């Protein structure tokens, strides 16, 4: 998911999409309104920085 900027499925529940997503299309961070203050999102963002993601 790091390579594609994909939203991990475990963080997808209850998110607000910012554009229509086609069936089978990868949902990316840029496609959602993320709660950057939530612990799971902060943890994921830290992991991405540590391992070379966005």
Biopython code that builds the backbone (N, CA, C, O; Angstrom):
import numpy as np
from Bio.PDB.StructureBuilder import StructureBuilder

atoms = [
    (1, "UNK", "N", (0.816, -1.205, 0.000)),
    (1, "UNK", "CA", (0.000, 0.000, 0.000)),
    (1, "UNK", "C", (0.856, 1.264, 0.000)),
    (1, "UNK", "O", (0.418, 2.307, -0.487)),
    (2, "UNK", "N", (2.074, 1.181, 0.543)),
    (2, "UNK", "CA", (2.943, 2.361, 0.542)),
    (2, "UNK", "C", (3.280, 2.801, -0.877)),
    (2, "UNK", "O", (3.264, 3.993, -1.182)),
    (3, "UNK", "N", (3.579, 1.858, -1.724)),
    (3, "UNK", "CA", (3.971, 2.155, -3.104)),
    (3, "UNK", "C", (2.871, 2.904, -3.852)),
    (3, "UNK", "O", (3.163, 3.769, -4.679)),
    (4, "UNK", "N", (1.618, 2.581, -3.572)),
    (4, "UNK", "CA", (0.496, 3.163, -4.301)),
    (4, "UNK", "C", (-0.188, 4.299, -3.548)),
    (4, "UNK", "O", (-1.096, 4.936, -4.082)),
    (5, "UNK", "N", (0.239, 4.558, -2.319)),
    (5, "UNK", "CA", (-0.445, 5.556, -1.510)),
    (5, "UNK", "C", (-1.830, 5.095, -1.110)),
    (5, "UNK", "O", (-2.720, 5.903, -0.846)),
    (6, "UNK", "N", (-2.000, 3.769, -1.068)),
    (6, "UNK", "CA", (-3.310, 3.186, -0.795)),
    (6, "UNK", "C", (-3.687, 3.308, 0.675)),
    (6, "UNK", "O", (-2.836, 3.265, 1.563)),
    (7, "UNK", "N", (-4.971, 3.458, 0.901)),
    (7, "UNK", "CA", (-5.503, 3.484, 2.257)),
    (7, "UNK", "C", (-5.599, 2.054, 2.760)),
    (7, "UNK", "O", (-6.244, 1.229, 2.114)),
    (8, "UNK", "N", (-4.983, 1.730, 3.884)),
    (8, "UNK", "CA", (-5.101, 0.381, 4.434)),
    (8, "UNK", "C", (-6.562, 0.068, 4.768)),
    (8, "UNK", "O", (-7.276, 0.916, 5.303)),
    (9, "UNK", "N", (-6.992, -1.129, 4.456)),
    (9, "UNK", "CA", (-8.389, -1.499, 4.669)),
    (9, "UNK", "C", (-8.813, -1.333, 6.122)),
    (9, "UNK", "O", (-9.972, -1.022, 6.396)),
    (10, "UNK", "N", (-7.898, -1.534, 7.042)),
    (10, "UNK", "CA", (-8.222, -1.382, 8.453)),
    (10, "UNK", "C", (-8.545, 0.048, 8.855)),
    (10, "UNK", "O", (-9.114, 0.276, 9.922)),
    (11, "UNK", "N", (-8.190, 1.010, 8.018)),
    (11, "UNK", "CA", (-8.483, 2.417, 8.302)),
    (11, "UNK", "C", (-9.626, 2.950, 7.441)),
    (11, "UNK", "O", (-9.951, 4.135, 7.510)),
    (12, "UNK", "N", (-10.232, 2.091, 6.640)),
    (12, "UNK", "CA", (-11.241, 2.528, 5.678)),
    (12, "UNK", "C", (-12.644, 2.676, 6.258)),
    (12, "UNK", "O", (-13.481, 3.359, 5.668)),
    (13, "UNK", "N", (-12.915, 2.057, 7.386)),
    (13, "UNK", "CA", (-14.269, 2.093, 7.950)),
    (13, "UNK", "C", (-14.663, 3.508, 8.366)),
    (13, "UNK", "O", (-13.956, 4.161, 9.134)),
    (14, "UNK", "N", (-15.782, 3.963, 7.857)),
    (14, "UNK", "CA", (-16.333, 5.243, 8.275)),
    (14, "UNK", "C", (-15.672, 6.478, 7.692)),
    (14, "UNK", "O", (-15.985, 7.590, 8.117)),
    (15, "UNK", "N", (-14.767, 6.322, 6.732)),
    (15, "UNK", "CA", (-14.126, 7.503, 6.148)),
    (15, "UNK", "C", (-15.054, 8.168, 5.136)),
    (15, "UNK", "O", (-15.965, 7.537, 4.600)),
    (16, "UNK", "N", (-14.812, 9.436, 4.888)),
    (16, "UNK", "CA", (-15.563, 10.189, 3.895)),
    (16, "UNK", "C", (-14.740, 10.266, 2.621)),
    (16, "UNK", "O", (-13.597, 10.722, 2.633)),
    (17, "UNK", "N", (-15.333, 9.817, 1.523)),
    (17, "UNK", "CA", (-14.656, 9.887, 0.230)),
    (17, "UNK", "C", (-14.759, 11.299, -0.327)),
    (17, "UNK", "O", (-15.759, 11.986, -0.121)),
    (18, "UNK", "N", (-13.717, 11.728, -1.035)),
    (18, "UNK", "CA", (-13.710, 13.060, -1.636)),
    (18, "UNK", "C", (-14.021, 13.024, -3.124)),
    (18, "UNK", "O", (-14.127, 14.069, -3.766)),
    (19, "UNK", "N", (-14.167, 11.825, -3.671)),
    (19, "UNK", "CA", (-14.513, 11.663, -5.092)),
    (19, "UNK", "C", (-15.128, 10.284, -5.272)),
    (19, "UNK", "O", (-14.959, 9.412, -4.420)),
    (20, "UNK", "N", (-15.842, 10.080, -6.379)),
    (20, "UNK", "CA", (-16.387, 8.745, -6.643)),
    (20, "UNK", "C", (-15.256, 7.740, -6.886)),
    (20, "UNK", "O", (-14.257, 8.058, -7.531)),
    (21, "UNK", "N", (-15.428, 6.542, -6.366)),
    (21, "UNK", "CA", (-14.452, 5.465, -6.541)),
    (21, "UNK", "C", (-15.128, 4.354, -7.338)),
    (21, "UNK", "O", (-16.207, 3.887, -6.975)),
    (22, "UNK", "N", (-14.490, 3.941, -8.416)),
    (22, "UNK", "CA", (-15.036, 2.862, -9.243)),
    (22, "UNK", "C", (-14.817, 1.521, -8.564)),
    (22, "UNK", "O", (-13.879, 1.351, -7.785)),
    (23, "UNK", "N", (-15.686, 0.576, -8.865)),
    (23, "UNK", "CA", (-15.545, -0.779, -8.328)),
    (23, "UNK", "C", (-14.182, -1.339, -8.715)),
    (23, "UNK", "O", (-13.796, -1.293, -9.883)),
    (24, "UNK", "N", (-13.461, -1.863, -7.743)),
    (24, "UNK", "CA", (-12.150, -2.454, -7.982)),
    (24, "UNK", "C", (-10.998, -1.458, -7.953)),
    (24, "UNK", "O", (-9.835, -1.859, -7.994)),
    (25, "UNK", "N", (-11.304, -0.172, -7.884)),
    (25, "UNK", "CA", (-10.267, 0.860, -7.860)),
    (25, "UNK", "C", (-9.635, 0.943, -6.469)),
    (25, "UNK", "O", (-10.315, 0.743, -5.463)),
    (26, "UNK", "N", (-8.357, 1.232, -6.417)),
    (26, "UNK", "CA", (-7.655, 1.406, -5.148)),
    (26, "UNK", "C", (-8.076, 2.736, -4.535)),
    (26, "UNK", "O", (-8.069, 3.770, -5.203)),
    (27, "UNK", "N", (-8.444, 2.697, -3.258)),
    (27, "UNK", "CA", (-8.751, 3.929, -2.524)),
    (27, "UNK", "C", (-7.442, 4.422, -1.923)),
    (27, "UNK", "O", (-6.770, 3.707, -1.181)),
    (28, "UNK", "N", (-7.100, 5.651, -2.257)),
    (28, "UNK", "CA", (-5.844, 6.240, -1.794)),
    (28, "UNK", "C", (-6.119, 7.286, -0.720)),
    (28, "UNK", "O", (-7.239, 7.774, -0.571)),
    (29, "UNK", "N", (-5.070, 7.613, 0.020)),
    (29, "UNK", "CA", (-5.194, 8.640, 1.055)),
    (29, "UNK", "C", (-5.796, 9.916, 0.480)),
    (29, "UNK", "O", (-6.606, 10.570, 1.136)),
    (30, "UNK", "N", (-5.411, 10.272, -0.731)),
    (30, "UNK", "CA", (-5.889, 11.515, -1.339)),
    (30, "UNK", "C", (-7.376, 11.466, -1.664)),
    (30, "UNK", "O", (-7.973, 12.498, -1.970)),
    (31, "UNK", "N", (-7.980, 10.284, -1.603)),
    (31, "UNK", "CA", (-9.395, 10.115, -1.930)),
    (31, "UNK", "C", (-10.314, 10.237, -0.725)),
    (31, "UNK", "O", (-11.532, 10.130, -0.867)),
    (32, "UNK", "N", (-9.751, 10.460, 0.460)),
    (32, "UNK", "CA", (-10.564, 10.505, 1.678)),
    (32, "UNK", "C", (-10.263, 11.753, 2.502)),
    (32, "UNK", "O", (-9.246, 12.420, 2.313)),
    (33, "UNK", "N", (-11.172, 12.043, 3.415)),
    (33, "UNK", "CA", (-10.915, 13.033, 4.453)),
    (33, "UNK", "C", (-10.482, 12.249, 5.678)),
    (33, "UNK", "O", (-11.306, 11.613, 6.336)),
    (34, "UNK", "N", (-9.208, 12.290, 5.982)),
    (34, "UNK", "CA", (-8.664, 11.517, 7.102)),
    (34, "UNK", "C", (-8.643, 12.362, 8.366)),
    (34, "UNK", "O", (-8.343, 13.555, 8.321)),
    (35, "UNK", "N", (-8.962, 11.743, 9.484)),
    (35, "UNK", "CA", (-8.850, 12.396, 10.791)),
    (35, "UNK", "C", (-7.400, 12.253, 11.238)),
    (35, "UNK", "O", (-7.031, 11.260, 11.865)),
    (36, "UNK", "N", (-6.586, 13.245, 10.914)),
    (36, "UNK", "CA", (-5.152, 13.189, 11.190)),
    (36, "UNK", "C", (-4.843, 13.170, 12.682)),
    (36, "UNK", "O", (-3.709, 12.897, 13.076)),
    (37, "UNK", "N", (-5.840, 13.458, 13.515)),
    (37, "UNK", "CA", (-5.641, 13.434, 14.964)),
    (37, "UNK", "C", (-5.937, 12.076, 15.583)),
    (37, "UNK", "O", (-5.663, 11.859, 16.763)),
    (38, "UNK", "N", (-6.497, 11.155, 14.794)),
    (38, "UNK", "CA", (-6.818, 9.838, 15.360)),
    (38, "UNK", "C", (-5.538, 9.022, 15.531)),
    (38, "UNK", "O", (-4.619, 9.104, 14.716)),
    (39, "UNK", "N", (-5.497, 8.245, 16.592)),
    (39, "UNK", "CA", (-4.297, 7.450, 16.878)),
    (39, "UNK", "C", (-3.948, 6.485, 15.743)),
    (39, "UNK", "O", (-2.776, 6.399, 15.376)),
    (40, "UNK", "N", (-4.915, 5.753, 15.170)),
    (40, "UNK", "CA", (-4.553, 4.840, 14.077)),
    (40, "UNK", "C", (-3.959, 5.564, 12.868)),
    (40, "UNK", "O", (-3.006, 5.073, 12.263)),
    (41, "UNK", "N", (-4.508, 6.719, 12.514)),
    (41, "UNK", "CA", (-3.978, 7.468, 11.370)),
    (41, "UNK", "C", (-2.588, 8.008, 11.694)),
    (41, "UNK", "O", (-1.687, 7.929, 10.858)),
    (42, "UNK", "N", (-2.404, 8.549, 12.882)),
    (42, "UNK", "CA", (-1.075, 9.044, 13.279)),
    (42, "UNK", "C", (-0.047, 7.923, 13.256)),
    (42, "UNK", "O", (1.077, 8.115, 12.793)),
    (43, "UNK", "N", (-0.430, 6.751, 13.757)),
    (43, "UNK", "CA", (0.480, 5.600, 13.776)),
    (43, "UNK", "C", (0.839, 5.178, 12.359)),
    (43, "UNK", "O", (2.003, 4.904, 12.066)),
    (44, "UNK", "N", (-0.148, 5.126, 11.485)),
    (44, "UNK", "CA", (0.107, 4.736, 10.094)),
    (44, "UNK", "C", (1.011, 5.760, 9.404)),
    (44, "UNK", "O", (1.941, 5.386, 8.689)),
    (45, "UNK", "N", (0.744, 7.026, 9.613)),
    (45, "UNK", "CA", (1.575, 8.068, 8.999)),
    (45, "UNK", "C", (3.025, 7.960, 9.479)),
    (45, "UNK", "O", (3.957, 8.134, 8.693)),
    (46, "UNK", "N", (3.210, 7.678, 10.749)),
    (46, "UNK", "CA", (4.562, 7.500, 11.290)),
    (46, "UNK", "C", (5.236, 6.298, 10.637)),
    (46, "UNK", "O", (6.415, 6.355, 10.289)),
    (47, "UNK", "N", (4.490, 5.215, 10.474)),
    (47, "UNK", "CA", (5.037, 4.032, 9.818)),
    (47, "UNK", "C", (5.447, 4.353, 8.381)),
    (47, "UNK", "O", (6.501, 3.912, 7.922)),
    (48, "UNK", "N", (4.621, 5.118, 7.673)),
    (48, "UNK", "CA", (4.942, 5.494, 6.296)),
    (48, "UNK", "C", (6.217, 6.330, 6.241)),
    (48, "UNK", "O", (7.051, 6.134, 5.356)),
    (49, "UNK", "N", (6.370, 7.252, 7.174)),
    (49, "UNK", "CA", (7.607, 8.057, 7.208)),
    (49, "UNK", "C", (8.815, 7.175, 7.505)),
    (49, "UNK", "O", (9.871, 7.333, 6.893)),
    (50, "UNK", "N", (8.658, 6.253, 8.439)),
    (50, "UNK", "CA", (9.757, 5.375, 8.838)),
    (50, "UNK", "C", (10.193, 4.456, 7.707)),
    (50, "UNK", "O", (11.387, 4.235, 7.506)),
    (51, "UNK", "N", (9.228, 3.923, 6.970)),
    (51, "UNK", "CA", (9.537, 2.936, 5.937)),
    (51, "UNK", "C", (9.511, 3.501, 4.525)),
    (51, "UNK", "O", (9.506, 2.739, 3.559)),
    (52, "UNK", "N", (9.494, 4.813, 4.388)),
    (52, "UNK", "CA", (9.653, 5.423, 3.079)),
    (52, "UNK", "C", (8.392, 5.703, 2.318)),
    (52, "UNK", "O", (8.449, 5.894, 1.103)),
    (53, "UNK", "N", (7.263, 5.735, 2.968)),
    (53, "UNK", "CA", (6.020, 6.089, 2.285)),
    (53, "UNK", "C", (5.871, 7.588, 2.198)),
    (53, "UNK", "O", (6.833, 8.337, 2.365)),
    (54, "UNK", "N", (4.646, 8.016, 1.934)),
    (54, "UNK", "CA", (4.360, 9.441, 1.791)),
    (54, "UNK", "C", (4.637, 10.201, 3.057)),
    (54, "UNK", "O", (4.446, 11.416, 3.103)),
]
sb = StructureBuilder()
sb.init_structure("model")
sb.init_model(0)
sb.init_chain("A")
sb.init_seg("    ")
for serial, (resi, resn, name, xyz) in enumerate(atoms, 1):
    if name == "N":
        sb.init_residue(resn, " ", resi, " ")
    sb.init_atom(name, np.array(xyz, "f"), 0.0, 1.0, " ", f" {name:<3s}", serial, name[0])
structure = sb.get_structure()
